[in-house]
Amino acid sequence: MMNRKYINKLFIFVTAIFVFSYFPIEGMAATLFNVIKGNLLFEIDSKDNMQGIAYANGFYYVSFDIGKGYGVIRKYTKTGVLVQQSPPLLIGHSSEIDYREKNGNFYVSNGGGTNPTKITEVNFNDENPYVVKTIDLTNLGNSALVAVDNYSDNLVVHTAANDKANPTINIVDFNGKLINKFSIKNQGVPQGLAVNNSIIYYYTNNKITLINYSGQVIGSVKIQQAGESEGIAIEQEGSDVEVVYGYNNKTNRLLKVDINEIHKLMTQ
């Protein structure tokens, strides 16, 4: 007859086999640590100061800070081929960029922890892209990031007193009228902003935080990459939705991950 000590060991061994066969080790680790690695889209053949990312009509649009208050926007294919570039534009630090479906224009935040908020509308359809207008939101604070909610046709604007302060998310119309706002706890240095299905994807260094329009943080995921986080965008083709995010280190690069993967791995 087996003694109690042997039975206990056998029970632990059988339980361990069941657990690790049901939950693959790699997936279990990812779930425990809520880390996404993403897939490399392409490296950008430029060492300029990459900042924001937008996706529109099969192309990626990337904003770069080139100094002295100027930035440029570059248009890339899905394989990273540069097809068009704007002239230097007065768009400041160019911290984030997004696309408005209603008029086909782009909106760029100036950004920077000490820079009062301005959002610049850019027409990129012309052979020579140009600034249409600048929306002055300096009364809302500094550290601007911008996203376009194409469902409600409003701007979503991140502001804060500085990059280390608790941020405010502002819902603003395209004339600069404040519709709503709410604040959350600091999540890290602000790096990007995107909106999908009434969920705000707030990108800080090595982290994406999901926030609803009631101001509730509903979860977050961490990212395992070398370098500094730079810009985030939603890429939607039919029912397929992916999150594109940028990094710079020795090279600027874009990566992406299925949006469902983020929702599966996120923790509060």
C-alpha positions in Angstrom: 0.0 0.0 0.0 1.4 3.4 -1.0 2.3 5.8 1.9 0.8 9.2 2.3 4.0 11.0 1.4 4.3 9.2 -2.0 0.6 9.9 -2.8 1.1 13.6 -2.2 4.1 13.8 -4.5 2.2 11.8 -7.2 -0.7 14.2 -6.9 1.6 17.3 -7.3 3.3 15.7 -10.3 0.0 14.8 -12.1 -1.4 18.3 -11.4 1.7 20.0 -12.8 1.5 17.9 -16.0 -2.2 19.0 -16.4 -1.5 22.7 -15.8 1.4 22.9 -18.2 -0.3 20.9 -20.9 -3.4 23.1 -20.7 -1.4 26.4 -20.6 1.7 26.4 -22.8 4.7 27.8 -20.9 5.3 30.6 -23.3 1.7 31.8 -23.3 1.4 31.4 -19.6 4.5 33.6 -19.1 3.1 36.2 -21.4 -0.2 36.2 -19.6 1.4 36.4 -16.2 3.6 39.3 -17.2 1.2 41.0 -19.7 4.1 41.7 -22.1 3.7 42.0 -25.9 6.6 41.8 -28.3 4.9 42.7 -31.5 6.1 42.1 -35.1 8.5 44.3 -36.9 6.9 46.1 -39.8 10.0 47.8 -41.1 13.0 50.0 -40.1 13.0 53.6 -41.3 16.0 54.6 -43.3 16.4 57.9 -41.4 18.0 58.9 -38.1 15.8 62.0 -37.8 13.8 62.4 -34.5 10.8 60.2 -35.1 7.7 61.1 -33.0 4.2 60.3 -34.2 2.5 57.7 -36.4 -0.8 57.6 -38.4 -2.3 55.1 -40.7 -4.6 56.0 -43.6 -5.6 54.2 -46.9 -2.9 51.6 -46.9 0.0 53.9 -45.9 1.8 54.9 -42.8 2.5 58.6 -42.1 5.3 59.4 -39.6 6.1 62.8 -38.1 9.6 63.9 -37.3 10.9 66.8 -35.3 13.7 68.5 -37.3 14.3 71.4 -34.8 13.7 75.1 -34.5 9.9 74.6 -34.3 9.7 72.6 -37.6 8.7 69.1 -38.4 8.2 67.0 -41.5 5.7 64.2 -42.3 6.8 61.2 -44.4 4.5 58.7 -46.1 5.6 55.1 -46.3 4.2 51.9 -47.9 3.6 48.8 -45.8 7.1 47.6 -46.7 8.7 50.8 -45.6 9.3 52.5 -49.0 9.2 56.3 -48.7 6.8 57.7 -51.3 6.3 61.3 -50.3 7.6 63.9 -47.9 6.3 67.2 -46.8 8.5 70.4 -46.8 9.4 71.6 -43.3 6.2 72.7 -41.5 5.6 74.7 -38.4 4.3 71.8 -36.4 6.8 72.0 -33.5 8.0 68.8 -31.8 5.5 66.8 -33.9 4.7 64.5 -31.0 1.8 62.7 -32.6 -0.3 62.6 -35.8 -3.6 61.3 -36.8 -6.0 61.2 -39.8 -9.5 62.6 -40.1 -11.7 60.6 -42.5 -14.2 63.4 -43.0 -11.8 65.8 -44.8 -8.7 63.7 -45.5 -6.4 65.9 -43.5 -3.9 65.1 -40.7 -3.7 66.6 -37.3 -0.4 67.0 -35.5 0.3 67.9 -31.9 3.3 70.1 -31.1 4.1 68.2 -27.8 6.9 68.7 -25.3 6.6 69.1 -21.5 7.1 72.8 -21.5 5.3 73.7 -24.8 1.7 75.0 -24.6 -0.7 72.9 -26.6 -1.3 73.5 -30.3 -2.8 71.2 -32.9 -2.0 71.8 -36.5 -4.2 70.7 -39.5 -2.1 69.6 -42.5 -3.3 68.9 -46.0 -1.2 66.0 -47.3 -3.2 65.4 -50.5 -1.6 68.2 -52.4 1.7 67.6 -54.2 3.2 70.0 -51.7 1.7 69.4 -48.3 0.8 72.5 -46.4 -0.5 73.8 -43.1 -4.3 74.5 -43.2 -4.7 76.0 -39.8 -3.5 75.8 -36.2 -5.9 75.1 -33.3 -4.7 77.1 -30.3 -5.3 75.0 -27.1 -2.7 76.7 -25.0 -5.2 77.1 -22.2 -5.3 73.3 -21.7 -1.7 72.9 -20.7 1.5 71.4 -22.2 2.7 67.9 -23.2 0.3 67.6 -26.2 -0.7 64.4 -27.9 -3.5 64.1 -30.4 -5.8 61.4 -31.8 -8.9 61.7 -34.1 -12.0 59.8 -33.1 -13.5 59.3 -36.6 -16.7 57.8 -35.2 -17.7 60.9 -33.2 -15.6 63.2 -35.4 -13.8 64.9 -32.6 -10.2 65.4 -31.4 -8.9 63.6 -28.4 -6.1 65.7 -26.9 -3.7 64.7 -24.1 -2.4 67.6 -22.0 -0.5 68.0 -18.7 1.5 70.6 -16.7 4.6 68.7 -17.8 5.6 65.1 -18.8 5.7 63.9 -15.2 2.3 65.3 -14.1 -1.1 63.6 -14.1 -2.5 64.0 -17.6 -5.9 65.2 -18.7 -7.7 63.8 -21.7 -9.6 66.5 -23.5 -12.4 65.9 -26.1 -12.3 68.9 -28.4 -14.1 69.8 -31.7 -12.2 70.9 -34.7 -12.7 74.6 -33.9 -11.1 74.1 -30.5 -14.2 74.0 -28.4 -13.8 71.8 -25.3 -16.6 69.2 -25.1 -15.4 67.1 -22.2 -12.3 66.2 -20.1 -11.1 63.9 -17.4 -7.8 63.3 -15.7 -6.0 60.0 -14.8 -2.9 59.2 -12.8 0.5 59.5 -14.5 1.3 56.5 -16.6 4.8 57.5 -17.6 6.3 59.9 -20.2 3.7 60.6 -22.9 4.6 59.2 -26.3 1.5 58.5 -28.3 -2.3 58.5 -28.5 -4.9 56.6 -30.6 -8.6 55.8 -30.5 -10.6 52.8 -31.6 -14.2 51.8 -30.7 -14.4 54.5 -28.0 -11.3 53.2 -26.3 -8.3 55.5 -26.0 -4.9 53.8 -26.4 -2.4 55.9 -24.4 1.3 55.1 -25.2 4.0 55.8 -22.6 7.5 54.3 -22.5 7.2 50.5 -22.9 3.5 50.6 -22.0 0.0 51.0 -23.6 -2.8 52.0 -21.3 -6.5 51.6 -22.3 -8.9 54.2 -21.1 -12.6 54.6 -21.7 -14.5 57.8 -22.3 -15.7 57.8 -18.6 -12.1 58.3 -17.6 -11.6 54.8 -16.3 -8.3 53.0 -16.9 -9.5 49.6 -18.0 -6.1 47.9 -18.4 -2.6 48.1 -19.7 0.1 46.0 -21.4 3.8 46.3 -21.3 6.1 46.1 -24.4 9.4 44.4 -24.6 11.6 46.4 -27.0 14.9 48.3 -26.8 14.9 52.1 -27.2 12.3 54.9 -26.7 8.6 54.6 -27.5 7.5 56.9 -30.2 3.9 57.2 -31.6 0.9 54.9 -31.9 -1.8 54.3 -34.5 -4.7 52.1 -35.3 -4.6 50.1 -38.6 -7.9 48.7 -39.7 -8.6 46.7 -42.8 -12.1 45.3 -42.8 -12.6 43.5 -39.5 -8.9 43.2 -38.9 -7.6 45.8 -36.4 -4.0 46.1 -35.4 -2.1 48.6 -33.2 1.0 50.1 -34.8 3.7 51.6 -32.5 7.1 53.1 -32.9 10.5 52.9 -31.3 13.8 54.6 -31.9 17.2 53.5 -30.7 20.0 53.0 -33.2 17.2 52.9 -35.9 13.7 54.2 -36.1 11.2 51.3 -36.6 7.5 50.5 -36.7 6.0 47.4 -35.1 2.4 46.1 -34.8 0.3 43.7 -32.8 -3.3 42.5 -33.2 -5.6 44.6 -31.0 -7.2 41.4 -29.6 -3.8 40.4 -28.3 -3.7 43.6 -26.3 -7.1 43.0 -24.8 -6.3 39.4 -24.0 -3.1 40.2 -22.1 -4.0 43.5 -20.5 -4.2 43.7 -16.7 -5.5 46.4 -14.4 
